[in-house]
Amino acid sequence: MAKNKIEVQGIEVRIEKHGEDDYISLTDIAKNNSKRQPNSVLISWIRNQSTLSFLGAWEKTFNPNFKHSHMAMFRELAVDNRSLLTPKNFVKETGAIGLISKSGRYGGTYAHKDIALNFCYWLSPEFQVAMIKTFQELLEREFNRKNLEWHISKITDNIEEA
């Protein structure tokens, strides 16, 4: 699992590769965009009905093993202020793959880039736009690097044939 960092509006955000997908640290984003503790920001976000609707739709689209029946329970928990609805509980109970919560020194909550953009919008639409712009720049650089590597390989192939 490769770890990288990007900088968005002066905030360093960790990215981890899981399979072919990028997962972005929501903890890093929350830590730097709110005066509250990151965990309380994430709990507020996941309790939001729009967030739960988005997560349910995303998981339904990308996760054949998602436990849809558990979504009703989470919607009920979201309106009960006494319940502790966390990203970790959500993942454990529903089999979600769009969120990853890890404990420990280098832990935190990571989300698939699609879900991370939803979190950014909930937190700050301006930050979401900055995140989109940063990702587009990264994709363009990666494309240019791969394109250059392809051209170099063709040149070296031609030299070897001559």
C-alpha positions as CSV (number, residue, x, y, z in Angstrom):
1,M,0.0,0.0,0.0
2,A,1.8,3.1,-1.3
3,K,1.5,6.3,0.7
4,N,1.8,9.8,-0.8
5,K,1.0,13.3,0.2
6,I,-0.6,16.2,-1.6
7,E,-0.8,19.8,-0.6
8,V,-4.2,21.6,-0.9
9,Q,-4.4,25.2,0.2
10,G,-1.4,24.8,2.4
11,I,-2.7,21.6,4.0
12,E,-0.8,18.4,3.7
13,V,-3.1,15.5,3.0
14,R,-2.1,11.8,3.0
15,I,-3.2,9.5,0.2
16,E,-3.0,5.8,0.2
17,K,-3.3,3.5,-2.7
18,H,-5.7,0.5,-2.1
19,G,-5.7,-1.7,-5.2
20,E,-6.2,0.7,-8.1
21,D,-7.9,3.4,-6.0
22,D,-6.7,6.4,-4.1
23,Y,-8.0,6.8,-0.6
24,I,-7.6,10.3,0.9
25,S,-7.2,11.1,4.6
26,L,-10.4,12.7,5.8
27,T,-8.6,13.0,9.2
28,D,-6.0,15.3,7.7
29,I,-8.6,17.4,6.0
30,A,-10.8,17.7,9.1
31,K,-7.8,18.5,11.3
32,N,-6.8,21.5,9.2
33,N,-10.3,22.8,8.3
34,S,-12.0,23.0,11.6
35,K,-11.5,24.2,15.1
36,R,-13.1,21.0,16.4
37,Q,-11.3,17.6,16.9
38,P,-11.1,15.7,13.6
39,N,-13.1,12.8,15.1
40,S,-16.0,15.0,16.1
41,V,-16.0,16.5,12.6
42,L,-16.1,13.1,11.0
43,I,-18.9,12.0,13.3
44,S,-20.9,15.1,12.4
45,W,-20.4,14.4,8.7
46,I,-21.4,10.7,8.8
47,R,-24.5,11.5,10.9
48,N,-25.8,13.8,8.1
49,Q,-28.7,12.3,6.2
50,S,-27.3,13.6,2.8
51,T,-23.9,11.9,3.7
52,L,-25.6,8.6,4.5
53,S,-27.6,8.8,1.2
54,F,-24.4,9.5,-0.7
55,L,-22.5,6.7,1.0
56,G,-25.4,4.2,0.4
57,A,-25.6,5.1,-3.3
58,W,-21.8,4.9,-3.7
59,E,-21.6,1.5,-2.0
60,K,-24.6,0.2,-3.9
61,T,-22.8,1.1,-7.2
62,F,-19.3,-0.1,-6.3
63,N,-19.7,-2.7,-3.6
64,P,-21.7,-5.9,-4.4
65,N,-21.2,-7.1,-0.8
66,F,-22.6,-3.9,0.8
67,K,-25.2,-4.7,3.5
68,H,-28.0,-2.4,2.4
69,S,-30.3,-3.7,5.1
70,H,-28.1,-2.0,7.7
71,M,-28.6,1.5,6.2
72,A,-32.0,1.9,7.9
73,M,-30.4,1.3,11.2
74,F,-27.7,3.9,10.5
75,R,-30.3,6.5,9.4
76,E,-32.1,5.9,12.8
77,L,-28.8,6.2,14.7
78,A,-28.0,9.5,12.9
79,V,-31.1,11.2,14.4
80,D,-30.4,10.0,17.9
81,N,-27.9,12.3,19.6
82,R,-27.1,9.7,22.2
83,S,-25.8,7.2,19.7
84,L,-22.2,7.1,18.6
85,L,-22.2,6.7,14.8
86,T,-18.6,6.7,13.5
87,P,-17.0,5.8,10.2
88,K,-15.4,2.8,11.8
89,N,-18.9,1.5,13.0
90,F,-20.3,2.2,9.6
91,V,-17.6,0.1,7.8
92,K,-17.9,-2.7,10.4
93,E,-21.7,-3.0,10.2
94,T,-22.3,-2.5,6.5
95,G,-19.2,-4.0,4.9
96,A,-18.5,-0.6,3.3
97,I,-15.4,-0.4,1.1
98,G,-15.4,3.4,0.4
99,L,-14.1,4.2,3.9
100,I,-11.2,2.8,5.8
101,S,-10.7,3.6,9.5
102,K,-7.4,2.7,11.2
103,S,-6.3,3.2,14.8
104,G,-2.8,4.1,15.9
105,R,-0.2,6.6,15.3
106,Y,-0.5,6.7,11.5
107,G,-4.2,5.8,11.5
108,G,-7.2,7.9,10.7
109,T,-10.2,7.7,8.4
110,Y,-9.5,7.5,4.7
111,A,-12.1,7.6,2.0
112,H,-12.2,6.7,-1.7
113,K,-11.5,9.9,-3.7
114,D,-15.2,10.2,-4.7
115,I,-16.3,10.1,-1.1
116,A,-13.5,12.4,0.0
117,L,-14.8,15.0,-2.4
118,N,-18.3,14.6,-0.8
119,F,-16.7,15.2,2.6
120,C,-14.8,18.3,1.2
121,Y,-18.1,19.7,-0.1
122,W,-19.8,19.2,3.2
123,L,-16.9,20.8,5.0
124,S,-16.0,23.6,2.6
125,P,-17.0,23.9,-1.1
126,E,-14.0,26.1,-1.6
127,F,-11.7,23.4,-0.3
128,Q,-13.5,20.9,-2.5
129,V,-12.7,23.0,-5.6
130,A,-9.1,23.3,-4.5
131,M,-9.0,19.5,-4.1
132,I,-10.4,18.9,-7.5
133,K,-7.9,21.3,-9.1
134,T,-5.0,19.5,-7.3
135,F,-6.2,16.1,-8.4
136,Q,-6.6,17.3,-12.0
137,E,-3.0,18.6,-11.9
138,L,-1.7,15.3,-10.5
139,L,-3.5,13.3,-13.2
140,E,-2.1,15.6,-15.9
141,R,1.4,15.2,-14.6
142,E,1.0,11.4,-14.4
143,F,-0.4,11.3,-17.9
144,N,2.5,13.4,-19.2
145,R,5.0,11.2,-17.4
146,K,3.5,8.0,-18.8
147,N,3.4,9.5,-22.2
148,L,7.0,10.5,-22.0
149,E,8.0,7.0,-20.8
150,W,6.1,5.5,-23.8
151,H,7.9,7.8,-26.3
152,I,11.3,7.0,-24.7
153,S,10.5,3.2,-25.0
154,K,9.7,3.6,-28.7
155,I,12.9,5.5,-29.3
156,T,15.0,2.9,-27.5
157,D,13.2,0.1,-29.3
158,N,14.1,1.8,-32.6
159,I,17.7,2.2,-31.6
160,E,17.9,-1.5,-30.6
161,E,16.4,-2.5,-34.0
162,A,18.9,-0.5,-36.0
